[in-house]
């Protein structure tokens, strides 16, 4: 059976309709894999500013890279980042203020997963509850959240629902406007957020998918047979059968099997007409939005009108346009 047929056969639970919805506006910081400012390949690190319409409450999904990473991170992490330093737009809290919103009013910070390019800096948001999956607070975020109100989504403990192609989803506001979905694989506690962006009837949604995958064409039907990639471990072998004593190839996902399962579930969501998937480093959309800045904070158009405005892209794979050069 083809991958497309496997994905089409995944169980799908209807997404509940409802009146409440959220506005979603991306903020982008830029990360490059090269220290050269002229490198052709650049991917964004998105944070998403979300405004819950019925209550006016605001929150973030992911905080990107902390602006002060050169002093704010521990030495080993700084040394890891230094060879390909990110090009930063600004501190998320300061950017929010520049756009006329008060960081102190932010009531929640939802973090997709534990990695340094998503956990950011929570200090500008003193009143925010910090939300993450089971292992999200084990790294830098754990140090930052000492004494703060946190919500850890452990699927064996919280009440969850089957929503769309996801087996576990948590209704964050209790009104179906934000479902935090179990999208483990990249890390054990990885979360995606399914946000209702326009109300019923015919509600629309964005699925903020963090690091479910990094190559955006992994979630698109394509003639190319994309798979998650492995690479040789330091001092290891590409061929564990030939060199059983050496470290096997590794992958940027902590559980490759689960990561692929999550990619398939995410791709199933993308197949819905009323769902638009946006990845944490989605350079397909970054290429569009960097030239159309009213979608990006501090401009306010956001992406909640994506259906009406025709923002969802076909994700047609064009190697010369999208691959690293
Ligand atoms: Zn990332």
Boltz pocket constraint, residues with backbone or C-beta under 6 A from the ligand:
constraints:
  - pocket:
      binder: B
      contacts: [[A, 115], [A, 117], [A, 118], [A, 211], [A, 280], [A, 281]]
      max_distance: 6.0
